[in-house]
Amino acid sequence: MAMAVGESSDDDVISAINTTPLVDVMLVLLIIFLITIPVVTTSIPVSLPKERVEVRETKPENIIISVDPKGGIFWYDQRMAGEEALVAKLKDVSRKTPQPEVQVRGDATARYAGVGKVLLACQRAGITKVAFITEPPPLGG
C-alpha cells in the first residue's frame, strides 16, 4: 500500500462543493418574488369596510364616569375622593338587576393611569358592562 505525496491523479475525489449555481438560482428566485408579490397583493379587487359610527343610547340608569386631563375621577359631576370611594359606589350599582352599564369618558390628553384606575375599580366592584364614550371623527376626514 503506497501513498502518493505531492502527486495528484485524475481519480482523486474532490471534496469541495461548488455553490455558485445554487447562489445564482436563489438570486433569480428572489428577484422574481420581489417583482410578483406587489402585483399579486394589489390586483384583487376587494370592497373594504367603511368607517361606521354607532349611535349609543344614553339610558337614565347608565353610570357616567369622567376622567379629566389631570387624572381626576368624576361620578357624573361629583369629584370622587379616591379609588376606594369609587369602588364602594360601584359595588352598590353592581347589585342592581339588571346591572347598568358604566360609561367611561376619558379626556384625550389624560394619562392612561386615570382610565386604568376606573377600569380596575369596575373590576373590583364586579361591573360586567363597561363602555368608552368617544367623539366621531370629523366628516370628510
ZAMARGU-4260 file (C-alpha; in steps of 0.2 Angstrom, whole numbers, plus 5000, padded with zeros to 4 digits):
<rodrens>
0) 5000/5000/5000 | 5008/5016/4994 | 5004/5033/4997 | 5007/5047/4984 | 5013/5063/4992
5) 5013/5078/4982 | 5006/5070/4966 | 4988/5071/4961 | 4979/5059/4949 | 4963/5061/4940
10) 4954/5048/4951 | 4955/5059/4967 | 4939/5064/4975 | 4935/5082/4975 | 4928/5086/4992
15) 4923/5105/4989 | 4905/5109/4983 | 4903/5122/4970 | 4889/5133/4977 | 4890/5146/4963
20) 4875/5139/4953 | 4865/5137/4969 | 4868/5156/4973 | 4863/5161/4955 | 4847/5151/4956
25) 4842/5159/4973 | 4845/5176/4967 | 4835/5174/4952 | 4820/5167/4963 | 4822/5181/4975
30) 4821/5194/4961 | 4805/5185/4953 | 4797/5185/4970 | 4801/5203/4974 | 4793/5208/4957
35) 4777/5197/4958 | 4772/5199/4976 | 4766/5218/4975 | 4756/5214/4959 | 4748/5199/4967
40) 4743/5208/4983 | 4735/5223/4974 | 4727/5216/4959 | 4712/5208/4968 | 4698/5220/4968
45) 4691/5220/4986 | 4677/5231/4994 | 4685/5236/5011 | 4673/5240/5025 | 4670/5259/5028
50) 4670/5268/5045 | 4654/5267/5054 | 4648/5277/5069 | 4636/5268/5080 | 4624/5279/5090
55) 4623/5274/5108 | 4608/5277/5118 | 4611/5285/5135 | 4599/5277/5147 | 4595/5285/5163
60) 4601/5270/5173 | 4619/5271/5164 | 4633/5277/5175 | 4645/5290/5168 | 4662/5291/5175
65) 4674/5305/5168 | 4692/5307/5169 | 4699/5324/5167 | 4716/5329/5160 | 4725/5329/5177
70) 4718/5311/5181 | 4704/5317/5192 | 4689/5305/5193 | 4671/5311/5192 | 4655/5302/5196
75) 4643/5312/5184 | 4648/5330/5190 | 4654/5325/5208 | 4673/5323/5211 | 4677/5306/5219
80) 4688/5307/5234 | 4698/5292/5229 | 4698/5275/5222 | 4690/5266/5237 | 4676/5278/5236
85) 4673/5274/5218 | 4674/5255/5222 | 4661/5257/5236 | 4649/5267/5224 | 4651/5254/5210
90) 4648/5240/5222 | 4631/5247/5226 | 4627/5249/5207 | 4633/5231/5204 | 4620/5224/5215
95) 4606/5231/5204 | 4596/5219/5192 | 4599/5222/5178 | 4616/5229/5180 | 4618/5246/5172
100) 4632/5250/5160 | 4647/5260/5166 | 4652/5273/5153 | 4669/5280/5154 | 4673/5297/5147
105) 4692/5299/5146 | 4700/5316/5141 | 4711/5314/5125 | 4725/5322/5134 | 4723/5312/5151
110) 4736/5299/5156 | 4731/5281/5154 | 4733/5278/5173 | 4717/5288/5177 | 4706/5277/5165
115) 4715/5262/5171 | 4710/5266/5189 | 4692/5267/5183 | 4693/5250/5175 | 4701/5242/5190
120) 4688/5249/5201 | 4674/5242/5189 | 4683/5225/5190 | 4684/5225/5209 | 4666/5230/5211
125) 4660/5216/5199 | 4654/5228/5185 | 4652/5217/5169 | 4647/5231/5156 | 4659/5245/5153
130) 4659/5256/5138 | 4670/5270/5132 | 4662/5286/5126 | 4672/5294/5111 | 4668/5308/5098
135) 4666/5303/5080 | 4679/5309/5068 | 4676/5325/5058 | 4666/5322/5042 | 4676/5321/5026
140) 4692/5317/5036
</rodrens>
